[in-house]
């Protein structure tokens, strides 16, 4: 009995995976989602991408990345971060790199510069051709070095001020 059940289930899975109407539905949804995304209609894009992932069980990189970016564009940082986070485990270097880069941008916007720097570093490690991540990394590193210099200067000025006050 159980062997039959296993076979029936396997067959069912196979049918649903290769069901031509399912495939055309997925392609239609993908096209609609992308169109909405490109028109900056991120709400529609999100609902279509979510449907692809949740109901149609689509796990394609482009779908996952676009969903993350749609959240990002809507300033829905919480959802964007969790989507990008899951993409950092991708086996595809460029995808991992892009996700790390976006996490870096978000961290930077939230004032978490050191964290942002680490994300950019990871992005470059994952894909050495990611020029945007490299640029962001260099830019942020410079900014942090400047800030350290400024802070040091302030501290020195305060010390001088303290000395004057004591005299």
C-alpha positions in Angstrom: 0.0 0.0 0.0 2.5 2.7 1.0 4.6 2.2 -2.2 1.6 3.0 -4.2 0.9 6.1 -2.2 4.5 7.3 -2.6 4.3 6.8 -6.3 0.9 8.5 -6.6 2.3 11.5 -4.6 5.4 11.6 -6.7 3.4 11.5 -9.9 1.1 14.3 -8.6 4.1 16.4 -7.8 5.5 15.7 -11.3 2.2 16.7 -12.9 1.9 19.9 -11.0 5.5 20.9 -11.8 5.2 20.2 -15.5 1.6 21.3 -15.9 1.6 23.5 -19.0 -1.2 25.8 -17.8 0.8 26.3 -14.6 3.9 27.2 -16.5 2.0 29.7 -18.7 0.3 31.1 -15.6 3.8 31.6 -14.0 5.1 33.2 -17.1 2.2 35.6 -17.2 2.5 36.5 -13.6 6.3 37.1 -14.0 5.7 39.3 -17.0 3.0 41.3 -15.1 5.1 41.6 -12.0 8.0 42.9 -14.0 5.9 45.3 -15.9 4.5 46.7 -12.7 8.0 46.9 -11.2 9.3 48.8 -14.1 6.4 51.2 -13.9 7.3 51.8 -10.3 4.0 50.2 -9.2 5.8 48.3 -6.4 2.6 47.3 -4.6 1.3 45.4 -7.6 4.7 43.9 -8.2 5.0 42.7 -4.6 1.6 41.1 -4.7 2.4 39.2 -7.9 5.8 38.2 -6.8 4.4 37.0 -3.4 1.8 35.0 -5.3 4.5 33.4 -7.4 6.5 32.5 -4.4 3.8 31.5 -1.9 1.2 29.9 -4.2 3.1 28.8 -7.2 6.2 27.8 -5.3 8.5 29.7 -7.6 12.0 30.1 -6.2 13.8 31.8 -9.0 16.6 34.3 -8.2 15.2 37.1 -10.3 11.8 36.8 -8.7 13.3 36.8 -5.2 15.6 39.7 -5.9 12.9 41.8 -7.5 10.6 41.2 -4.6 13.3 42.4 -2.2 13.9 45.4 -4.4 10.2 46.3 -4.6 10.0 46.3 -0.8 13.2 48.4 -0.7 11.7 50.9 -3.2 8.5 51.2 -1.0 10.8 51.9 2.0 9.5 48.7 3.6 12.9 48.1 5.1 11.9 45.2 7.4 10.6 43.1 4.5 13.4 44.2 2.2 16.1 43.2 4.8 14.6 39.8 5.4 14.3 39.1 1.7 17.9 40.2 1.0 19.1 38.2 4.0 17.7 35.0 2.6 19.4 35.8 -0.8 22.8 36.0 0.9 22.7 32.2 1.1 22.3 31.9 -2.7 24.7 29.6 -4.5 24.9 32.3 -7.3 27.8 34.7 -6.6 26.2 37.7 -8.4 23.0 37.3 -6.5 24.7 37.0 -3.1 26.8 40.0 -4.0 23.8 42.1 -5.0 21.9 41.2 -1.8 24.9 42.1 0.4 25.3 45.4 -1.5 21.6 46.3 -0.8 21.9 45.3 2.8 24.9 47.6 2.9 22.9 50.5 1.5 20.1 49.9 4.0 22.6 49.7 7.0 24.2 52.9 5.8 20.9 54.7 5.6 20.1 53.6 9.1 23.4 55.1 10.3 25.1 51.7 10.9 28.2 52.5 9.0 30.5 49.7 10.3 27.8 47.1 9.5 27.3 48.7 6.0 31.1 48.4 5.4 31.0 44.7 6.2 28.1 44.1 3.8 29.9 45.9 1.0 33.1 43.9 1.7 31.0 40.7 1.5 29.5 41.9 -1.7 32.9 42.4 -3.3 34.1 39.0 -2.0 31.1 37.3 -3.6 31.6 39.0 -6.9 34.8 40.8 -7.7 33.2 42.5 -10.7 30.6 44.3 -8.6 31.8 47.8 -9.2 28.9 49.5 -7.4 29.7 47.6 -4.2 33.4 48.5 -4.6 32.5 52.2 -5.1 30.2 52.2 -2.1 32.8 50.5 0.0 35.5 53.0 -0.9 33.2 56.0 -0.4 32.0 54.8 3.0 35.5 54.0 4.1 36.6 57.5 3.2 33.6 59.0 5.1 34.4 57.0 8.2 38.1 58.0 8.1 37.1 61.7 7.8 34.7 61.3 10.7 37.4 59.7 12.8 39.7 62.6 12.0 37.0 65.1 12.9 36.2 63.4 16.2 39.9 63.3 17.0 40.1 67.1 16.3 37.1 67.8 18.5 38.6 65.7 21.3 41.9 67.6 21.0 40.1 71.0 21.0 38.1 69.9 24.1 41.3 69.0 25.8 42.8 72.4 25.0 39.7 74.0 26.3 39.9 72.0 29.6 43.5 73.1 30.0 42.5 76.8 29.5 39.6 76.4 32.0 42.0 75.0 34.6 44.5 77.8 34.2 
